[in-house]
Amino acid sequence: MADPTPSEDGRSGQRIAKLLARAGIASRREIERMIAEGRVALNGTALTTPAMVLPSLAGVTVDGQPVAAPAPARLFLYHKPNGLLVTERDPKGRRTIFDALPDDLPRLMPVGRLDLNTEGLLLLTTDGELKRQLELPATGVERAYRARAYGQVSQAQLEELIEGVEIEGVRYGSINANLERRTGANVWIEMILTEGKNREVRRVLEHLGLRVSRLIRTRYGPFLLGDLAPGEIGEVRQHDVIGFRRDPRRPAAEPPALKPAGRQSRRAAPRPLGEAPVAPEPKRAPPKPRARTDETPSAGTAKPRVRLSPRPANGDAPASKRAPAKPGRPTRHARPADGDAPAKLGRAQRPASNRRRRPGDARPSRPRGK
């Protein structure tokens, strides 16, 4: 069956494969395969070419289901761990990034690829057009890597890569490489490039006689890996995505603010690697107000506290609390009425019954019974 007639003004529309990719159905290559299988239709008529130009997705169905208008592009930053494949499925059954990502994320497409043994920043998006804008070498989006390699190399050798290099018939563009530091027989090298060809960093360093033991991508355009821990994912805020689409070559001043993504919605934001989660502080009951000793009521107090009656000036307890003195028994410490300290009675002034006997004192005579 012949294809439906394309839009009269082809310039005002876009190819069906591009429209479906922007809607997040699949990548352009996958959509071309779906069209060849007869799974894409327009007004009930199956399409046979991905070159069909349409002004919108109105009337387009995929597997019999209408395609909704494309939602705003979403972009995610993922710290790919070592040992995961960047592919949707692997014929050998090896573990992929989609096996490790949370299940409640939308359908995501990886921006570029990282090798099995390469770790670091991987961009994932819902929009095929944004994916293409990030990947095209003509856009000039920079990728930054840190490589640990075994061997000897000089800064002068690395600076020659700024002119590009050809290896086994493959021409690699300009690379800005700098020697960071040496650790024994290993060196750490930072490399910034814009093409991102297959295994480009490893092949260039092997061409210089180095053996790469670790490779980390730390930046993709203005988006930085930052403190994102291996296996964690965060979503770039919408205004940062819009800013990139307006100016893809803008420099990376600082890591963009991330929104929690997937299962990380329970946390405020991804925490740095090795940092333990902070437990929330337990709620404490408000302190009870202290009793006031004066008669002035405080703000919000129902009634003032009554002050106790003052003590007498001589320091004794109130009269109601004192036990009455026994008649005829002298007190040991007589307090003057003016409140001064009492004078101690001498031994001679004490009653005989209250004095201690000393050696040599005569015992008092007691009358003997008859």
Backbone hydrogen bonds, N-H to C=O, Kabsch-Sander energy under -0.5 kcal/mol:
donor,donor_aa,acceptor,acceptor_aa,energy
7,S,53,V,-1.8
10,G,8,E,-1.0
12,S,9,D,-1.3
13,G,10,G,-0.8
14,Q,54,L,-2.8
16,I,52,M,-2.7
17,A,50,P,-1.1
19,L,15,R,-2.4
20,L,16,I,-2.5
21,A,17,A,-1.9
22,R,18,K,-2.2
23,A,19,L,-1.6
24,G,21,A,-1.2
25,I,20,L,-2.3
31,I,27,S,-2.6
32,E,28,R,-2.4
33,R,29,R,-1.6
34,M,30,E,-2.3
35,I,31,I,-2.5
36,A,32,E,-2.0
37,E,33,R,-1.4
38,G,35,I,-1.6
39,R,34,M,-2.4
41,A,61,T,-2.4
42,L,45,T,-2.9
43,N,59,G,-2.8
45,T,42,L,-1.8
46,A,44,G,-0.5
47,L,40,V,-2.8
52,M,49,T,-0.9
54,L,14,Q,-3.0
54,L,52,M,-0.5
60,V,57,L,-2.0
61,T,41,A,-2.5
62,V,65,Q,-2.6
63,D,39,R,-2.9
65,Q,62,V,-1.8
67,V,60,V,-2.0
68,A,66,P,-0.5
76,F,124,L,-3.4
77,L,234,G,-3.2
78,Y,122,L,-2.3
79,H,232,E,-2.3
80,K,78,Y,-1.2
80,K,120,G,-2.8
83,G,116,L,-2.6
84,L,81,P,-0.9
84,L,116,L,-0.6
85,L,95,R,-1.9
86,V,114,L,-0.5
87,T,85,L,-1.3
93,G,90,D,-1.8
97,I,85,L,-2.2
98,F,87,T,-0.6
99,D,96,T,-0.8
100,A,96,T,-0.7
100,A,97,I,-0.7
101,L,97,I,-1.5
105,L,102,P,-0.8
109,M,125,T,-2.8
111,V,123,L,-2.9
112,G,110,P,-0.8
118,T,115,D,-1.3
119,E,215,L,-2.4
120,G,80,K,-2.0
121,L,217,R,-2.9
122,L,78,Y,-2.3
123,L,111,V,-0.5
124,L,76,F,-2.3
125,T,109,M,-2.3
126,T,74,R,-1.7
128,G,21,A,-2.0
128,G,126,T,-0.5
131,K,127,D,-2.0
132,R,128,G,-2.2
133,Q,129,E,-2.2
134,L,130,L,-2.1
135,E,131,K,-1.7
136,L,132,R,-2.2
139,T,136,L,-1.1
140,G,136,L,-0.6
140,G,137,P,-1.0
141,V,136,L,-0.6
143,R,193,L,-3.0
144,A,219,R,-2.1
145,Y,191,M,-2.7
146,R,216,I,-2.7
147,A,189,I,-2.9
148,R,214,R,-2.7
149,A,147,A,-0.6
149,A,187,V,-2.5
150,Y,211,R,-2.7
151,G,185,A,-2.0
158,L,154,S,-1.6
159,E,155,Q,-2.3
160,E,156,A,-0.9
161,L,158,L,-1.4
162,I,159,E,-1.3
163,E,160,E,-1.3
164,G,161,L,-1.8
165,V,172,Y,-1.7
167,I,165,V,-0.5
167,I,170,V,-2.7
170,V,167,I,-2.0
171,R,169,G,-0.5
172,Y,165,V,-3.2
172,Y,170,V,-0.6
175,I,161,L,-1.9
176,N,192,I,-2.6
177,A,175,I,-0.9
178,N,190,E,-2.4
180,E,178,N,-0.7
180,E,188,W,-2.5
181,R,188,W,-1.0
183,T,186,N,-2.6
186,N,183,T,-1.7
187,V,149,A,-2.6
188,W,181,R,-2.7
189,I,147,A,-2.6
190,E,178,N,-2.6
191,M,145,Y,-2.2
192,I,176,N,-1.9
193,L,143,R,-2.2
200,E,197,K,-1.8
203,R,199,R,-2.2
204,V,200,E,-2.3
205,L,201,V,-2.2
206,E,202,R,-2.5
207,H,203,R,-1.7
208,L,204,V,-0.9
209,G,206,E,-1.5
210,L,205,L,-2.3
211,R,150,Y,-1.9
212,V,210,L,-0.6
213,S,148,R,-3.0
214,R,148,R,-1.5
215,L,117,N,-0.5
216,I,146,R,-2.4
217,R,119,E,-2.3
218,T,144,A,-2.1
218,T,216,I,-0.6
219,R,144,A,-1.4
220,Y,223,F,-2.6
221,G,142,E,-3.7
223,F,220,Y,-1.8
224,L,222,P,-0.6
225,L,218,T,-2.5
228,L,225,L,-1.8
231,G,79,H,-3.1
232,E,229,A,-2.3
234,G,77,L,-2.2
235,E,259,K,-2.7
236,V,75,L,-2.8
237,R,257,A,-1.3
240,D,237,R,-0.9
241,V,237,R,-1.5
242,I,238,Q,-2.4
243,G,239,H,-1.9
244,F,240,D,-1.9
245,R,241,V,-2.1
246,R,242,I,-1.5
247,D,243,G,-1.8
250,R,247,D,-1.5
253,A,251,P,-1.0
259,K,235,E,-3.2
261,A,233,I,-0.7
264,Q,261,A,-1.7
265,S,262,G,-1.6
266,R,263,R,-1.2
267,R,264,Q,-2.0
275,E,272,P,-1.7
276,A,274,G,-0.5
279,A,277,P,-0.6
301,T,298,S,-2.0
305,R,294,D,-0.5
315,G,312,P,-1.6
321,K,318,P,-1.5
322,R,318,P,-1.0
322,R,319,A,-0.5
329,R,326,K,-1.4
334,A,332,R,-0.6
335,R,333,H,-0.5
339,G,336,P,-1.1
343,A,334,A,-0.5
345,L,332,R,-0.5
350,R,346,G,-1.0
354,N,351,P,-1.4
355,R,351,P,-0.8
355,R,352,A,-0.5
361,D,358,R,-2.4
